[in-house]
Amino acid sequence: MRTWKAQGIPLEDFPNVRRWYDTLKQRQGLRRGVALGADMARRGAMSEEERKNLFGTAKARVR
């Protein structure tokens, strides 16, 4: 959803989606998550601990 500008999607064409998006942007938890993602992007690669926290330690089985 955050890439709507880069994708050239005019949110004014979708007033309910715009209202929802604007409401979500005010949520403190979402803002913390966005800030964390931006910080991780600036730093580059994740540490092993960050990778385990994000993705877990179990290996996926391919069926």
PDB file as gemmi writes it, atoms N, CA and C in Angstrom:
CRYST1    1.000    1.000    1.000  90.00  90.00  90.00 P 1                      
ATOM      1  N   MET A   1       0.811  -1.194   0.000  1.00  0.00           N  
ATOM      2  CA  MET A   1       0.000   0.000   0.000  1.00  0.00           C  
ATOM      3  C   MET A   1       0.856   1.260   0.000  1.00  0.00           C  
ATOM      4  N   ARG A   2       2.000   1.181   0.674  1.00  0.00           N  
ATOM      5  CA  ARG A   2       2.826   2.377   0.792  1.00  0.00           C  
ATOM      6  C   ARG A   2       3.477   2.766  -0.531  1.00  0.00           C  
ATOM      7  N   THR A   3       3.395   1.922  -1.540  1.00  0.00           N  
ATOM      8  CA  THR A   3       4.039   2.217  -2.821  1.00  0.00           C  
ATOM      9  C   THR A   3       3.079   2.801  -3.845  1.00  0.00           C  
ATOM     10  N   TRP A   4       1.935   3.278  -3.403  1.00  0.00           N  
ATOM     11  CA  TRP A   4       0.925   3.765  -4.353  1.00  0.00           C  
ATOM     12  C   TRP A   4       1.460   4.886  -5.231  1.00  0.00           C  
ATOM     13  N   LYS A   5       2.285   5.762  -4.690  1.00  0.00           N  
ATOM     14  CA  LYS A   5       2.839   6.861  -5.504  1.00  0.00           C  
ATOM     15  C   LYS A   5       3.761   6.315  -6.591  1.00  0.00           C  
ATOM     16  N   ALA A   6       4.675   5.422  -6.201  1.00  0.00           N  
ATOM     17  CA  ALA A   6       5.634   4.865  -7.155  1.00  0.00           C  
ATOM     18  C   ALA A   6       4.933   4.081  -8.257  1.00  0.00           C  
ATOM     19  N   GLN A   7       3.782   3.516  -7.930  1.00  0.00           N  
ATOM     20  CA  GLN A   7       3.037   2.745  -8.917  1.00  0.00           C  
ATOM     21  C   GLN A   7       2.110   3.621  -9.765  1.00  0.00           C  
ATOM     22  N   GLY A   8       2.035   4.908  -9.429  1.00  0.00           N  
ATOM     23  CA  GLY A   8       1.207   5.830 -10.199  1.00  0.00           C  
ATOM     24  C   GLY A   8      -0.283   5.635  -9.974  1.00  0.00           C  
ATOM     25  N   ILE A   9      -0.656   5.182  -8.777  1.00  0.00           N  
ATOM     26  CA  ILE A   9      -2.070   4.962  -8.470  1.00  0.00           C  
ATOM     27  C   ILE A   9      -2.604   6.195  -7.754  1.00  0.00           C  
ATOM     28  N   PRO A  10      -3.538   6.894  -8.365  1.00  0.00           N  
ATOM     29  CA  PRO A  10      -4.091   8.095  -7.717  1.00  0.00           C  
ATOM     30  C   PRO A  10      -5.117   7.705  -6.634  1.00  0.00           C  
ATOM     31  N   LEU A  11      -4.755   7.883  -5.374  1.00  0.00           N  
ATOM     32  CA  LEU A  11      -5.668   7.496  -4.298  1.00  0.00           C  
ATOM     33  C   LEU A  11      -6.935   8.337  -4.272  1.00  0.00           C  
ATOM     34  N   GLU A  12      -6.897   9.507  -4.868  1.00  0.00           N  
ATOM     35  CA  GLU A  12      -8.130  10.308  -4.904  1.00  0.00           C  
ATOM     36  C   GLU A  12      -9.229   9.605  -5.709  1.00  0.00           C  
ATOM     37  N   ASP A  13      -8.858   8.653  -6.549  1.00  0.00           N  
ATOM     38  CA  ASP A  13      -9.850   7.854  -7.275  1.00  0.00           C  
ATOM     39  C   ASP A  13     -10.507   6.800  -6.379  1.00  0.00           C  
ATOM     40  N   PHE A  14      -9.936   6.591  -5.199  1.00  0.00           N  
ATOM     41  CA  PHE A  14     -10.423   5.568  -4.274  1.00  0.00           C  
ATOM     42  C   PHE A  14     -10.586   6.183  -2.883  1.00  0.00           C  
ATOM     43  N   PRO A  15     -11.637   6.969  -2.677  1.00  0.00           N  
ATOM     44  CA  PRO A  15     -11.771   7.714  -1.416  1.00  0.00           C  
ATOM     45  C   PRO A  15     -11.835   6.830  -0.171  1.00  0.00           C  
ATOM     46  N   ASN A  16     -12.448   5.673  -0.261  1.00  0.00           N  
ATOM     47  CA  ASN A  16     -12.509   4.805   0.919  1.00  0.00           C  
ATOM     48  C   ASN A  16     -11.149   4.223   1.257  1.00  0.00           C  
ATOM     49  N   VAL A  17     -10.374   3.871   0.236  1.00  0.00           N  
ATOM     50  CA  VAL A  17      -9.018   3.365   0.463  1.00  0.00           C  
ATOM     51  C   VAL A  17      -8.156   4.489   1.032  1.00  0.00           C  
ATOM     52  N   ARG A  18      -8.325   5.695   0.516  1.00  0.00           N  
ATOM     53  CA  ARG A  18      -7.559   6.846   1.013  1.00  0.00           C  
ATOM     54  C   ARG A  18      -7.866   7.110   2.485  1.00  0.00           C  
ATOM     55  N   ARG A  19      -9.127   7.049   2.845  1.00  0.00           N  
ATOM     56  CA  ARG A  19      -9.527   7.272   4.235  1.00  0.00           C  
ATOM     57  C   ARG A  19      -8.915   6.205   5.130  1.00  0.00           C  
ATOM     58  N   TRP A  20      -8.973   4.946   4.699  1.00  0.00           N  
ATOM     59  CA  TRP A  20      -8.399   3.832   5.447  1.00  0.00           C  
ATOM     60  C   TRP A  20      -6.888   4.022   5.615  1.00  0.00           C  
ATOM     61  N   TYR A  21      -6.217   4.358   4.527  1.00  0.00           N  
ATOM     62  CA  TYR A  21      -4.765   4.568   4.545  1.00  0.00           C  
ATOM     63  C   TYR A  21      -4.391   5.702   5.501  1.00  0.00           C  
ATOM     64  N   ASP A  22      -5.108   6.808   5.421  1.00  0.00           N  
ATOM     65  CA  ASP A  22      -4.825   7.939   6.301  1.00  0.00           C  
ATOM     66  C   ASP A  22      -5.070   7.583   7.767  1.00  0.00           C  
ATOM     67  N   THR A  23      -6.076   6.774   8.043  1.00  0.00           N  
ATOM     68  CA  THR A  23      -6.359   6.325   9.407  1.00  0.00           C  
ATOM     69  C   THR A  23      -5.231   5.440   9.918  1.00  0.00           C  
ATOM     70  N   LEU A  24      -4.785   4.502   9.082  1.00  0.00           N  
ATOM     71  CA  LEU A  24      -3.710   3.604   9.497  1.00  0.00           C  
ATOM     72  C   LEU A  24      -2.416   4.360   9.781  1.00  0.00           C  
ATOM     73  N   LYS A  25      -2.128   5.380   8.995  1.00  0.00           N  
ATOM     74  CA  LYS A  25      -0.888   6.127   9.179  1.00  0.00           C  
ATOM     75  C   LYS A  25      -0.828   6.798  10.547  1.00  0.00           C  
ATOM     76  N   GLN A  26      -1.957   7.000  11.189  1.00  0.00           N  
ATOM     77  CA  GLN A  26      -1.989   7.631  12.503  1.00  0.00           C  
ATOM     78  C   GLN A  26      -1.733   6.650  13.640  1.00  0.00           C  
ATOM     79  N   ARG A  27      -1.764   5.356  13.356  1.00  0.00           N  
ATOM     80  CA  ARG A  27      -1.572   4.346  14.407  1.00  0.00           C  
ATOM     81  C   ARG A  27      -0.104   4.295  14.818  1.00  0.00           C  
ATOM     82  N   GLN A  28       0.113   4.409  16.123  1.00  0.00           N  
ATOM     83  CA  GLN A  28       1.468   4.453  16.658  1.00  0.00           C  
ATOM     84  C   GLN A  28       2.259   3.188  16.326  1.00  0.00           C  
ATOM     85  N   GLY A  29       1.633   2.019  16.425  1.00  0.00           N  
ATOM     86  CA  GLY A  29       2.327   0.771  16.124  1.00  0.00           C  
ATOM     87  C   GLY A  29       2.776   0.703  14.678  1.00  0.00           C  
ATOM     88  N   LEU A  30       1.940   1.164  13.771  1.00  0.00           N  
ATOM     89  CA  LEU A  30       2.305   1.174  12.353  1.00  0.00           C  
ATOM     90  C   LEU A  30       3.469   2.127  12.119  1.00  0.00           C  
ATOM     91  N   ARG A  31       3.425   3.273  12.760  1.00  0.00           N  
ATOM     92  CA  ARG A  31       4.500   4.247  12.593  1.00  0.00           C  
ATOM     93  C   ARG A  31       5.823   3.707  13.121  1.00  0.00           C  
ATOM     94  N   ARG A  32       5.783   2.982  14.244  1.00  0.00           N  
ATOM     95  CA  ARG A  32       7.005   2.363  14.766  1.00  0.00           C  
ATOM     96  C   ARG A  32       7.537   1.322  13.789  1.00  0.00           C  
ATOM     97  N   GLY A  33       6.649   0.523  13.213  1.00  0.00           N  
ATOM     98  CA  GLY A  33       7.069  -0.492  12.260  1.00  0.00           C  
ATOM     99  C   GLY A  33       7.679   0.102  11.005  1.00  0.00           C  
ATOM    100  N   VAL A  34       7.091   1.168  10.509  1.00  0.00           N  
ATOM    101  CA  VAL A  34       7.628   1.839   9.320  1.00  0.00           C  
ATOM    102  C   VAL A  34       9.009   2.414   9.629  1.00  0.00           C  
ATOM    103  N   ALA A  35       9.154   3.020  10.805  1.00  0.00           N  
ATOM    104  CA  ALA A  35      10.444   3.585  11.196  1.00  0.00           C  
ATOM    105  C   ALA A  35      11.493   2.478  11.333  1.00  0.00           C  
ATOM    106  N   LEU A  36      11.105   1.351  11.892  1.00  0.00           N  
ATOM    107  CA  LEU A  36      12.031   0.226  12.031  1.00  0.00           C  
ATOM    108  C   LEU A  36      12.473  -0.280  10.660  1.00  0.00           C  
ATOM    109  N   GLY A  37      11.528  -0.415   9.745  1.00  0.00           N  
ATOM    110  CA  GLY A  37      11.866  -0.859   8.388  1.00  0.00           C  
ATOM    111  C   GLY A  37      12.807   0.114   7.695  1.00  0.00           C  
ATOM    112  N   ALA A  38      12.561   1.407   7.880  1.00  0.00           N  
ATOM    113  CA  ALA A  38      13.431   2.412   7.268  1.00  0.00           C  
ATOM    114  C   ALA A  38      14.833   2.336   7.863  1.00  0.00           C  
ATOM    115  N   ASP A  39      14.908   2.122   9.182  1.00  0.00           N  
ATOM    116  CA  ASP A  39      16.205   1.992   9.838  1.00  0.00           C  
ATOM    117  C   ASP A  39      16.954   0.767   9.320  1.00  0.00           C  
ATOM    118  N   MET A  40      16.247  -0.337   9.185  1.00  0.00           N  
ATOM    119  CA  MET A  40      16.874  -1.560   8.685  1.00  0.00           C  
ATOM    120  C   MET A  40      17.354  -1.369   7.246  1.00  0.00           C  
ATOM    121  N   ALA A  41      16.594  -0.664   6.444  1.00  0.00           N  
ATOM    122  CA  ALA A  41      16.986  -0.426   5.051  1.00  0.00           C  
ATOM    123  C   ALA A  41      18.249   0.438   4.983  1.00  0.00           C  
ATOM    124  N   ARG A  42      18.347   1.417   5.882  1.00  0.00           N  
ATOM    125  CA  ARG A  42      19.537   2.277   5.901  1.00  0.00           C  
ATOM    126  C   ARG A  42      20.778   1.497   6.322  1.00  0.00           C  
ATOM    127  N   ARG A  43      20.610   0.571   7.270  1.00  0.00           N  
ATOM    128  CA  ARG A  43      21.749  -0.193   7.776  1.00  0.00           C  
ATOM    129  C   ARG A  43      22.183  -1.287   6.819  1.00  0.00           C  
ATOM    130  N   GLY A  44      21.299  -1.735   5.965  1.00  0.00           N  
ATOM    131  CA  GLY A  44      21.654  -2.808   5.037  1.00  0.00           C  
ATOM    132  C   GLY A  44      21.237  -4.157   5.581  1.00  0.00           C  
ATOM    133  N   ALA A  45      22.134  -5.116   5.522  1.00  0.00           N  
ATOM    134  CA  ALA A  45      21.826  -6.503   5.880  1.00  0.00           C  
ATOM    135  C   ALA A  45      21.430  -6.632   7.350  1.00  0.00           C  
ATOM    136  N   MET A  46      20.552  -7.611   7.602  1.00  0.00           N  
ATOM    137  CA  MET A  46      20.116  -7.901   8.962  1.00  0.00           C  
ATOM    138  C   MET A  46      21.157  -8.743   9.685  1.00  0.00           C  
ATOM    139  N   SER A  47      21.176  -8.564  11.008  1.00  0.00           N  
ATOM    140  CA  SER A  47      22.018  -9.452  11.808  1.00  0.00           C  
ATOM    141  C   SER A  47      21.331 -10.814  11.868  1.00  0.00           C  
ATOM    142  N   GLU A  48      22.068 -11.820  12.297  1.00  0.00           N  
ATOM    143  CA  GLU A  48      21.490 -13.163  12.414  1.00  0.00           C  
ATOM    144  C   GLU A  48      20.335 -13.158  13.412  1.00  0.00           C  
ATOM    145  N   GLU A  49      20.479 -12.422  14.500  1.00  0.00           N  
ATOM    146  CA  GLU A  49      19.406 -12.344  15.503  1.00  0.00           C  
ATOM    147  C   GLU A  49      18.152 -11.690  14.921  1.00  0.00           C  
ATOM    148  N   GLU A  50      18.320 -10.600  14.169  1.00  0.00           N  
ATOM    149  CA  GLU A  50      17.178  -9.935  13.535  1.00  0.00           C  
ATOM    150  C   GLU A  50      16.500 -10.871  12.536  1.00  0.00           C  
ATOM    151  N   ARG A  51      17.290 -11.606  11.785  1.00  0.00           N  
ATOM    152  CA  ARG A  51      16.732 -12.544  10.806  1.00  0.00           C  
ATOM    153  C   ARG A  51      15.906 -13.626  11.509  1.00  0.00           C  
ATOM    154  N   LYS A  52      16.410 -14.173  12.614  1.00  0.00           N  
ATOM    155  CA  LYS A  52      15.668 -15.187  13.360  1.00  0.00           C  
ATOM    156  C   LYS A  52      14.380 -14.611  13.939  1.00  0.00           C  
ATOM    157  N   ASN A  53      14.447 -13.383  14.448  1.00  0.00           N  
ATOM    158  CA  ASN A  53      13.248 -12.755  15.003  1.00  0.00           C  
ATOM    159  C   ASN A  53      12.182 -12.518  13.944  1.00  0.00           C  
ATOM    160  N   LEU A  54      12.608 -12.153  12.769  1.00  0.00           N  
ATOM    161  CA  LEU A  54      11.666 -11.845  11.700  1.00  0.00           C  
ATOM    162  C   LEU A  54      11.117 -13.099  11.024  1.00  0.00           C  
ATOM    163  N   PHE A  55      11.995 -14.052  10.736  1.00  0.00           N  
ATOM    164  CA  PHE A  55      11.601 -15.217   9.946  1.00  0.00           C  
ATOM    165  C   PHE A  55      11.486 -16.509  10.740  1.00  0.00           C  
ATOM    166  N   GLY A  56      11.949 -16.517  11.994  1.00  0.00           N  
ATOM    167  CA  GLY A  56      11.912 -17.735  12.783  1.00  0.00           C  
ATOM    168  C   GLY A  56      13.104 -18.623  12.466  1.00  0.00           C  
ATOM    169  N   THR A  57      13.133 -19.760  13.133  1.00  0.00           N  
ATOM    170  CA  THR A  57      14.286 -20.645  12.949  1.00  0.00           C  
ATOM    171  C   THR A  57      13.941 -21.935  12.227  1.00  0.00           C  
ATOM    172  N   ALA A  58      12.648 -22.212  12.062  1.00  0.00           N  
ATOM    173  CA  ALA A  58      12.240 -23.454  11.392  1.00  0.00           C  
ATOM    174  C   ALA A  58      12.487 -23.352   9.894  1.00  0.00           C  
ATOM    175  N   LYS A  59      12.930 -24.420   9.324  1.00  0.00           N  
ATOM    176  CA  LYS A  59      13.119 -24.465   7.862  1.00  0.00           C  
ATOM    177  C   LYS A  59      11.819 -24.893   7.222  1.00  0.00           C  
ATOM    178  N   ALA A  60      11.491 -24.281   6.127  1.00  0.00           N  
ATOM    179  CA  ALA A  60      10.255 -24.620   5.408  1.00  0.00           C  
ATOM    180  C   ALA A  60      10.424 -25.942   4.676  1.00  0.00           C  
ATOM    181  N   ARG A  61       9.376 -26.707   4.680  1.00  0.00           N  
ATOM    182  CA  ARG A  61       9.375 -27.960   3.910  1.00  0.00           C  
ATOM    183  C   ARG A  61       8.768 -27.703   2.543  1.00  0.00           C  
ATOM    184  N   VAL A  62       9.378 -28.222   1.541  1.00  0.00           N  
ATOM    185  CA  VAL A  62       8.843 -28.124   0.191  1.00  0.00           C  
ATOM    186  C   VAL A  62       8.104 -29.431  -0.092  1.00  0.00           C  
ATOM    187  N   ARG A  63       6.861 -29.298  -0.489  1.00  0.00           N  
ATOM    188  CA  ARG A  63       6.061 -30.513  -0.757  1.00  0.00           C  
ATOM    189  C   ARG A  63       6.084 -30.853  -2.210  1.00  0.00           C  
TER     190      ARG A  63                                                      
END                                                                             
